[in-house]
């Protein structure tokens, strides 16, 4: 009985080991297949990011060659894919999901450019009054001390008090204020035709054109290929 029991246990052990071996083999095969599936995705994703950053870098370099010194980006429906109406009540963490990837790559390359803060400057121009929200959003999205060098021009009560309410001039008050800050606080001179405004509002675009600025109307289909085509083949040299 004892021997039978041992033999029975031994057979069970052998079957168990055999089963475990098969399971392990299958498990390893599954891991290998999973790894094979994941790696191309990771490589593909990494390659995509590298390609996007390269495109954004080319755009920034091209804008510099064409003597653009101040890039002004609208907030709602431009930097963001949504319109906050100036009364966003959610968290910054939720809002970051709405930053267009095109502008995330573009702004990152501007910030990384050796020219940033010297011969190339960036400002956000918006009718929204939520300046602190926008500042926090930029800090969260880009995580660099260079964020402090981005000029924000929002319709805060303080800023509105400096505007002539009798005339609607689109983003001209915002741009003029940014240029004044660059001149008085950073000793940088920016001419009208050295400013590029990116905005989704046609009226803002038309007004900016009348003041001699370079412009690009932003639509929902915006991507880095469109920006690159504009910079290389549409934008004239200053």
C-alpha positions as CSV (number, residue, x, y, z in Angstrom):
1,X,0.0,0.0,0.0
2,X,2.8,2.3,0.9
3,X,4.6,1.6,-2.4
4,X,1.5,2.0,-4.4
5,X,0.8,5.2,-2.6
6,X,4.4,6.4,-3.4
7,X,4.1,5.3,-6.9
8,X,0.8,7.0,-7.2
9,X,2.2,10.2,-5.8
10,X,5.2,9.9,-8.1
11,X,3.0,9.5,-11.1
12,X,1.0,12.6,-10.0
13,X,4.3,14.5,-9.5
14,X,5.5,13.5,-12.9
15,X,2.2,14.5,-14.5
16,X,2.2,17.7,-12.5
17,X,5.8,18.5,-13.5
18,X,4.9,17.7,-17.1
19,X,1.8,19.9,-16.9
20,X,3.8,22.7,-15.3
21,X,6.4,22.4,-18.0
22,X,3.8,22.6,-20.7
23,X,2.2,25.5,-19.0
24,X,5.5,27.3,-18.6
25,X,6.3,26.7,-22.2
26,X,2.9,28.1,-23.3
27,X,3.4,31.0,-20.8
28,X,6.8,31.8,-22.3
29,X,5.4,31.6,-25.8
30,X,2.6,34.0,-24.7
31,X,5.1,36.3,-23.2
32,X,7.3,36.2,-26.3
33,X,4.2,36.9,-28.5
34,X,3.2,39.7,-26.2
35,X,6.7,41.1,-26.2
36,X,6.7,40.8,-30.0
37,X,3.5,42.7,-30.1
38,X,4.5,45.4,-27.7
39,X,8.0,46.1,-29.0
40,X,6.9,47.2,-32.5
41,X,4.3,49.5,-30.9
42,X,6.9,51.0,-28.6
43,X,9.4,51.4,-31.4
44,X,6.7,52.8,-33.7
45,X,5.6,55.2,-31.0
46,X,9.1,56.3,-30.3
47,X,9.8,56.7,-34.0
48,X,6.6,58.8,-34.3
49,X,7.6,61.1,-31.5
50,X,11.0,61.5,-33.0
51,X,9.5,62.3,-36.4
52,X,7.1,64.9,-34.9
53,X,9.9,66.6,-32.9
54,X,12.0,66.7,-36.0
55,X,9.2,68.4,-38.0
56,X,8.6,70.9,-35.2
57,X,12.3,71.6,-35.0
58,X,12.4,72.2,-38.8
59,X,9.4,74.6,-38.5
60,X,11.1,76.6,-35.7
61,X,14.4,76.9,-37.7
62,X,12.5,77.9,-40.8
63,X,10.6,80.7,-38.9
64,X,13.9,81.9,-37.6
65,X,15.4,82.0,-41.1
66,X,12.4,84.0,-42.2
67,X,13.1,86.5,-39.4
68,X,10.1,85.7,-37.2
69,X,11.0,87.0,-33.7
70,X,7.7,86.8,-31.9
71,X,5.3,83.8,-32.2
72,X,1.9,84.6,-30.7
73,X,-0.5,81.8,-30.1
74,X,-4.2,82.1,-29.2
75,X,-5.5,79.9,-26.4
76,X,-9.1,78.7,-27.0
77,X,-9.6,76.6,-30.1
78,X,-5.9,77.1,-31.0
79,X,-3.5,75.9,-28.4
80,X,-6.5,74.0,-27.0
81,X,-8.9,71.8,-29.1
82,X,-11.8,73.2,-27.1
83,X,-13.1,76.7,-26.1
84,X,-13.2,77.4,-22.4
85,X,-15.3,80.6,-22.8
86,X,-13.0,82.1,-20.2
87,X,-14.8,80.4,-17.4
88,X,-13.1,77.0,-17.1
89,X,-14.1,75.3,-13.8
90,X,-12.3,72.0,-14.1
91,X,-8.8,71.0,-13.0
92,X,-5.6,71.8,-14.9
93,X,-4.9,68.0,-15.0
94,X,-8.1,67.6,-17.1
95,X,-7.5,70.6,-19.3
96,X,-4.0,69.4,-20.3
97,X,-5.7,66.6,-22.3
98,X,-7.1,69.3,-24.6
99,X,-3.7,70.7,-25.6
100,X,-3.3,70.0,-29.3
101,X,-0.4,67.7,-29.8
102,X,0.7,69.9,-32.8
103,X,1.2,72.8,-30.4
104,X,2.8,70.7,-27.7
105,X,5.6,69.6,-30.1
106,X,5.8,73.1,-31.6
107,X,6.1,74.9,-28.2
108,X,8.5,72.4,-26.8
109,X,10.9,72.9,-29.7
110,X,10.6,76.7,-29.3
111,X,11.5,76.4,-25.7
112,X,14.4,74.0,-26.5
113,X,15.7,76.3,-29.2
114,X,19.0,78.1,-28.3
115,X,17.4,81.2,-29.8
116,X,14.5,81.3,-27.3
117,X,14.7,84.3,-25.1
118,X,17.3,85.9,-27.4
119,X,16.1,86.3,-31.0
120,X,12.9,84.2,-30.7
121,X,10.1,84.9,-28.3
122,X,6.7,83.3,-27.5
123,X,3.5,84.8,-26.1
124,X,0.0,83.5,-25.5
125,X,-2.7,86.0,-26.5
126,X,-6.2,85.4,-25.4
127,X,-9.5,87.0,-24.5
128,X,-9.7,84.7,-21.5
129,X,-9.2,86.3,-18.1
130,X,-7.9,83.1,-16.5
131,X,-4.2,84.0,-16.6
132,X,-3.2,81.9,-13.5
133,X,-5.0,78.8,-15.0
134,X,-3.1,79.2,-18.3
135,X,0.2,79.7,-16.5
136,X,-0.3,76.5,-14.4
137,X,-1.3,74.6,-17.5
138,X,1.9,75.6,-19.3
139,X,4.0,74.7,-16.3
140,X,2.3,71.3,-16.1
141,X,2.6,70.6,-19.8
142,X,6.2,71.6,-20.3
143,X,7.9,71.3,-16.9
144,X,10.7,73.8,-17.5
145,X,11.8,77.1,-15.9
146,X,11.7,78.6,-19.3
147,X,7.9,78.8,-19.0
148,X,8.5,82.1,-17.1
149,X,9.8,83.6,-20.3
150,X,6.6,83.0,-22.1
151,X,4.6,86.2,-22.1
152,X,0.9,85.9,-21.3
153,X,-1.6,88.5,-22.4
154,X,-5.0,87.7,-21.0
155,X,-8.1,89.9,-20.6
156,X,-7.6,90.4,-16.9
157,X,-9.3,93.4,-15.3
158,X,-5.9,95.0,-15.1
159,X,-5.1,94.5,-18.7
160,X,-8.5,95.5,-20.0
161,X,-8.1,98.8,-18.1
162,X,-5.3,99.7,-20.5
163,X,-7.3,99.0,-23.6
164,X,-9.4,101.4,-25.7
165,X,-12.8,99.9,-25.5
166,X,-14.2,102.0,-28.3
167,X,-12.3,100.1,-30.9
168,X,-12.1,96.4,-31.4
169,X,-8.6,95.6,-32.7
170,X,-8.6,91.8,-32.3
171,X,-5.3,90.8,-30.6
172,X,-3.5,94.0,-31.4
173,X,-3.6,95.4,-27.9
174,X,-2.2,92.0,-26.6
175,X,0.6,92.0,-29.2
176,X,1.5,95.6,-28.7
177,X,1.7,95.0,-24.9
178,X,4.0,92.0,-25.5
179,X,6.3,93.9,-27.8
180,X,6.4,96.7,-25.2
181,X,7.4,94.3,-22.5
182,X,10.2,92.8,-24.7
183,X,11.5,96.3,-25.4
184,X,11.4,97.7,-21.9
185,X,12.2,94.7,-19.8
186,X,14.4,92.6,-22.1
187,X,15.8,95.3,-24.5
188,X,14.5,93.5,-27.6
189,X,13.1,95.3,-30.6
190,X,10.3,93.5,-32.5
191,X,8.9,95.0,-35.7
192,X,5.3,94.5,-36.9
193,X,6.3,92.1,-39.7
194,X,8.4,90.0,-37.4
195,X,5.3,88.8,-35.5
196,X,3.5,85.6,-36.4
197,X,0.0,85.2,-35.0
198,X,-1.6,81.8,-34.9
199,X,-5.4,82.1,-34.2
200,X,-8.6,80.4,-35.1
201,X,-10.7,83.6,-35.3
202,X,-10.8,85.0,-38.8
203,X,-11.5,88.5,-37.6
204,X,-8.4,88.5,-35.4
205,X,-6.4,87.2,-38.4
206,X,-7.7,89.9,-40.8
207,X,-7.0,92.7,-38.3
208,X,-3.5,91.4,-37.6
209,X,-2.8,91.3,-41.3
210,X,-3.8,95.0,-41.6
211,X,-1.2,95.8,-38.9
212,X,1.5,94.1,-40.9
213,X,1.8,90.9,-38.9
214,X,2.3,87.4,-40.4
215,X,-0.7,85.2,-39.7
216,X,-2.1,81.7,-40.0
217,X,-5.7,80.7,-39.4
218,X,-5.9,77.6,-37.2
219,X,-8.5,75.0,-38.0
220,X,-9.4,71.7,-36.3
221,X,-7.3,69.8,-38.9
222,X,-4.1,71.5,-38.0
223,X,-1.0,69.4,-37.8
224,X,2.8,69.8,-38.1
225,X,2.7,69.0,-41.8
226,X,0.4,72.0,-42.4
227,X,2.6,74.2,-40.2
228,X,5.7,73.1,-42.1
229,X,4.1,73.7,-45.5
230,X,3.1,77.2,-44.3
231,X,6.5,78.0,-42.9
232,X,8.4,76.8,-45.9
233,X,6.2,77.6,-48.9
234,X,3.6,80.2,-47.8
235,X,5.3,82.5,-45.3
236,X,7.3,85.2,-47.0
237,X,10.6,86.4,-45.6
238,X,10.6,89.5,-43.6
